[in-house]
Amino acid sequence: MEIKHIILLCWYILLCSLCNYGTQSKTFDCAVHCTCQKEIMQCLGSEMHEIPTILERNQSKFTTLNLRFNKIQSIENNSFIGLEGLSELDLTGNRISVLSQEMLTGLKNVWNLNLKRNFMRSFTSEAFSKNNTLQNLKLHDNFMVQLRQGSMDTVPNLNYLYIGGKFFTGFDANSLHQFNNLKLLYTRIENLPLGLFSEKPNLRIVYLQMNKIRVIPDGIFNHSTRISKIYLNDNQLTKLTSSIFAHLSKLTIMKLSSNRILKLVNRTFSTFISLVKLELSSNLIEVIERNAFTGLINIETIVILERFLDNNAIDNIAVGAFKGLIRLRELWLQGNNLAFINSGMLSYLSNLQILQLSDNQISYLDNDSLSSLINLDMLNLANNRLTNLSSAAMNGLIALSTLYLDENRLKQSNFIQNLHLPKLRQLYLRNNEIRISGQIVIDKLYQLEMMDLSYNYLHHLPQFHGQDQIERLQIGSNLLDSIRFLKNASSLISLTLINNNIDRLDKIILDDLKKLQKLSLRENQINELHGRDFKTVLSLTAIYLDYNNISSLMDTIFNQLYKLQTLDIGFNNLAQNIPEFAYRIFRRDLQLTRLGISGNGFTHLWQAYRNGFFKKEIGLDISYNNLPADEVKNLIGNIFPLYICRYFRRIGRESILLYMSRCWSTYLGLSGLKLRQLPGDGLRSLEGYIYAFRQLSGNKLKTITNRQNVRFLKLQLLNISDNAILNFCNNNWQKFAPMLEMM
């Protein structure tokens, strides 16, 4: 072969390779640029500068193409030829500035087109002329200032139009063709053209929230009688009149929250005969006139009034304001300035089930103010100014199951004894000023299951007579000095008595609590525990005794507690006792999954572990002890914290919530041990197991590295506060702990 032929052949090969390179750079490749799954093609954030050419053999199978957040500046003509099967196209977050008919040729079956967050300033009316199937069009958050007249005339089947953004100022009333739904969000529109909806008889849903609309013209909806939902929240409306919505008899949802409405006048909603949900939260409403809600005869509560009139400034509700709301189920009035609830205010709401009155300034209730609420299930009066509460004001609530009276100024306990609520299950009285110096007997709340009296001034526990259902009792942060008055509570499952003055347990009382599973006595003044204390409470799964003054434990203290999983005796004075109780108290046959022994001044634990101090798979907190570094290293190297996570994960998907809660309830606590470096060799044994180093704080760490490249693939939380860290090799940790969040 002649030299010139060889040279020509080389040039030919080079040109072919260049042509192929140019084609491949533009050719779609699932493995490199995108993810393909059945009929969906995802090219999210793939740094593409142009629409990829899809291989011919793959064209017809795709129905969805996602090109969000790339760097596409323009669409070449006929880029979508051959994609007849495409029904959804998403070009959000690119840099497209111009649209023309030729650019969208080939998208004849697309019904959902998303072009939001691009650089478009305008488009011609012919741009969508060949997209006859287009139903949803999203154009918001572009640089468009106005929508020109006739822009949508070529899209006959459009149902949803999303248009607006921080640069959008308005549109001509005739600029929009007939459609069923209109969405205008985040615009600077202050006024709506009177003829905006005049030629749109099929309009069903109107989204106008998050604008600056100040006034709605009377009669604007006169020709759109089929509207069922209007969203006008987050605007600047100050006034409502019945004439604005006079013809909206089919309206079912109306959202007017976060405006500047000052007053609800007589018959404001008189034409809303089909309305089932009305939101007026976060306005400036001060007065509700009589008959303001007249006409709302079909309002229902399963989905209604989820946040109704809350966070306003209402200080006066006229008698009869709620007249006619015979189907009302939920009324939310929290966060207002109501000072009282008088008789007649709620007298028409016999079907009400939820009444939210928290965060007001209510100081008293009339005896008959709630008497008509015979179907009320939940009443929330928390965070008001009640100093006294007559049982007569409550005793008509025969269906009430939950009552919140937290954070008031209640002082007397007499009303608790006189409450006669046959279906009450939960009673919350936290953070009041209730004083019980003598005995209080609760004998009329036959179905009471939960009672919370924390943060009061109780010296004695209440007695329950005939209360066979009480399961949870919380009386933390009071003045209790013993539990000897707790009687007739044999159904108790959880008893919380934290932060009191209790100095001992009473075996006689505990003998009656055979169903008790959780006992919390942290932050009391208990000095010692006896072997008999827990002898009969065999159902216990969790005991919290941290922050007491316990200096000794009997060898038989936890005998027969085979269901015990959590035991916290941190911050006591147990260091002197470790040689004696190490073997017997925390035997391997216990089912402990978390053991807290922090703050006890221990100087050695490793030998105790080898002798059976605790089992291998356990969540262990040994923080704030006096352990030398080699002890810590040995312990870490031989303990697998969060074993319970692995156990529950094998059960199946139905246990995922329990699985997660157990993972976070146990951990490895290493705070306050004066560590100067992490014991890397010991950490190697935890590879793949640990979820949280919640406690590495309060040490002397100056650098955090992972030189051993331990793969903490499940590590989600690392607390390194209160150290002297000068260097943190973040990249190294992120590589081997991809789920890590720092504290």
Residue, then its C-alpha position, 0 to 999 in steps of 0.5 A: m500500500e502506498i504511503k498516501h493511501i495509508i495517510l488517507l486511511c489514518w485521516y478517515i479513521l480519525l474523522c470517524s472517531l471524531c464524528n462518533y465522539g461528537t455523537q456520543s457526547k450528545t447521545f443518551d446513556c443511562a449508565v453515564h448521565c441518567t437513570c432508567q427504570k422501565e418507562i422513566m428516564q431520570c437525568l437530574g443534575s447531569e451537567m447537560h448543556e443540550i437535549p440528549t439524543i436518545l438511541e433509536r431503539n429506546q425512543s418509543k418506550f419512554t413516557t417520562l423524561n426528567l431533565r431537571f437542574n441541568k445547564i440547557q440553554s436552548i432547545e434545538n429544533n426537532s429535538f423530540i422527534g421520535l418521542e411519540g410515547l412521551s407524556e411528561l417532560d420536566l425541564t425545571g431549573n435550566r437556562i432556557s430563554v426562548l420557546s418556539q413551535e419547532m423546538l417542541t415538535g414531536l411532543k404531540n402526546v405530552w400532557n404535563l410540561n414543566l418549564k419553571r425556574n428557567f430564563m424565559r421572558s416571553f413566548t409566542s402564541e404558536a409555541f404550544s400550537k402542536n401540543n393539543t394534549l397539553q393539560n398541565l403547564k408550569l411556567h412560574d419562576n421565570f423572568m416573565v413580567q406579563l402574560r400577553q393577550g392570546s398567549m394561551d389561545t392555541v392550548p384548547n385542553l389546558n386545565y392547570l396553568y402555573i404562572g407567576g414569580k417575583f418579576f410577574t406583575g400582571f396580565d390582561a383579562n383576555s390573556l388566558h383561554q378557557f381552562n379548569n384551574l388557574k395557579l398564580l403564586y409568588t407574584r406581585i399582583e395587587n389587583l385582579p382584573l374584573g373580567l379575569f374569570s368572565e369567559k371561564p364557566n368551567l373553572r373549578i380551582v383557583y390558586l391565588q395564594m402568596n401574592k399581594i392582592r389587596v382587594i377582590p372586586d365585587g362580581i369577579f366570580n359571577h360567571s364562574t359558578r362551578i368553582s369548588k376551591i379557592y386559595l387566597n391565603d398569604n395575601q393582603l386582604t383586609k375586608l370580605t363582603s358577601s357580594i364578592f362570592a355571591h354566586l359560588s354556591k358549589l364552593t367546598i374549600m376556602k382558604l383565607s389564612s395569613n391576610r389582614i382581615l380585621k372583622l367578620v361582619n354579618r352574613t359574610f358567608s351566607t352564600f356558601i351553602s356547600l362549604v366544608k372547609l374554611e381557614l381564617s388563621s393568622n389574620l388580624i380579626e378582632v370581632i366576629e359579629r352575630n350571624a357572621f357564619t349564617g349560611l354554612i349549613n353543610i360545613e363538616t369537620i373531618v376535613i374542616l377547620e383544621r386551623f380555624l380562626d387561630n393566631n388572630a386577635i379575637d377578643n369578642i365573639a358575639v352570641g349567635a356568631f356560630k348559629g346555624l353551624i349544625r354540622l361543625r365538628e372542629l373549632w380552632l380558636q387558639g392564639n387569640n385574646l379571648a378573656f371568657i367563654n360566656s353562655g350562648m357563645l357555643s350554644y348552637l354547636s351540639n355536634l362539635q367534637i374538637l374545641q381548641l381554646s389554648d393560648n388565650q387569656i381566659s380567666y373563667l368559664d360560666n357554669d353553662s358555657l359548655s353545657s350544649l357540647i354534648n358530643l365534645d371529645m377533646l377540649n384544650l384550655a391550656n395556657n390561659r389564666l384560669t385560677n379556679l374551675s367549677s366542676a359544674a362548668m365541665n360536668g355536662l361534657i358527657a362524651l369528653s375523652t381528653l382535657y388539657l388544662d396545662e399552664n394555667r394558674l389553678k390552685q385548688s384541687n377540689f375540682i378534680q375530686n368533683l369532676h364527673l366525666p364518665k368517658l374521660r381518658q386523659l387529663y393534663l394539669r401540668n405546670n399549674e399551682i395546685r397544692i394538695s396537702g391532704q388526701i385527694v380521692i379520685d372516684k368519678l373518672y371511671q375510664l381515666e387512663m392517663m393523668d399528668l400533674s407535673y410541675n405543681y406543688l403536690h405533697h401527696l399522691p392522689q388515691f384512685h377509688g374505682q379507677d381500674q383503668i389508670e395506666r399512666l401517671q406523671i407527677g414529676s417536679n412536685l414536692l412528694d417525699s414518698i409514694r406511700f399514698l399511691k393506692n388502688a392503681s393496680s393497672l398502672i403501666s408507667l409511673t413517672l415521679i422525677n424531680n421530687n423529694i422521695d428518699r425511699l421506695d415502699k414495698i407495700i405500694l409496689d406490691d400492688l403494681k404488678k403490671l408496672q413496666k416503666l418506673s422513673l425516679r430520677e432526680n430524687q433523694i433515694n439513698e439505698l435500694h433493698g432486695r425486696d423493693f422490686k421483688t413483686v414488680l416482675s413486668l418492669t422493662a425500664i427503671y430510671l434511678d439516675y441523679n439520686n444518692i444511691s451508694s449501695l445495691m443489694d446483690t438480689i436487687f434485680n432478681q427475677l426481673y427477666k423483662l428488664q431492658t433499660l436500667d439507668i443508675g447514672f450519677n449516683n455514688l456507686a464507685q465504692n461498691i463495684p467489687e461486690f455487686a459486679y458479678r451478681i447484679f448485672r448478670r448475663d441472663l438479664q435482658l438489658t439492651r441499655l445500661g447507664i452507669s455514667g457519673n459514678g466515679f468508676t475507675h475500672l470496669w473491664q474485669a467486671y465485664r469479663n466476670g459477667f458485669f454486662k452482656k456483649e450486645i448492649g447500649l452502654d453509657i460510661s460517661y463521666n467516670n474515672l476510667p483509664a484509656d486502656e479500660v475504655k479501649n478494651l470495653i469498646g473493643n468487646i461491646f456491640p452497642l445497638y444490637i437491638c437494631r439488628y434484632f428488630r431489622r430481621i423482623g420485617r418492614e412492619s417493625i420499622l418504627l419500633y426498630m428506629s426508636r430502639c436504635w436511638s434509645t441506646y448508644l455508646g456514651l463516652s463523654g467526660l472520660k478525659l480521652r485525648q484520642l479515639p481508641g481506633d483499634g477498639l472502634r474497629s469492632l464496631e464497624g457497621y453497627i454503631y448509629a450514634f456517638r451521642q456522647l464524645s463531648g467533654n473530653k480532651l480531644k484535639t483532633i478527630t481522625n479516622r486513620q484506621n478507615v473504620r467504616f461507620l456506614k450507619l453512623q448518623l450523629l457525632n457529638i464532639s462539643d466541649n473539646a479542644i479540637l484543632n483539627f477535624c478531618n472531615n473528608n476522611w469521616q465523610k468517606f467512611a460515614p456518609m450519613l454523618e451529621m455533626m453536633 
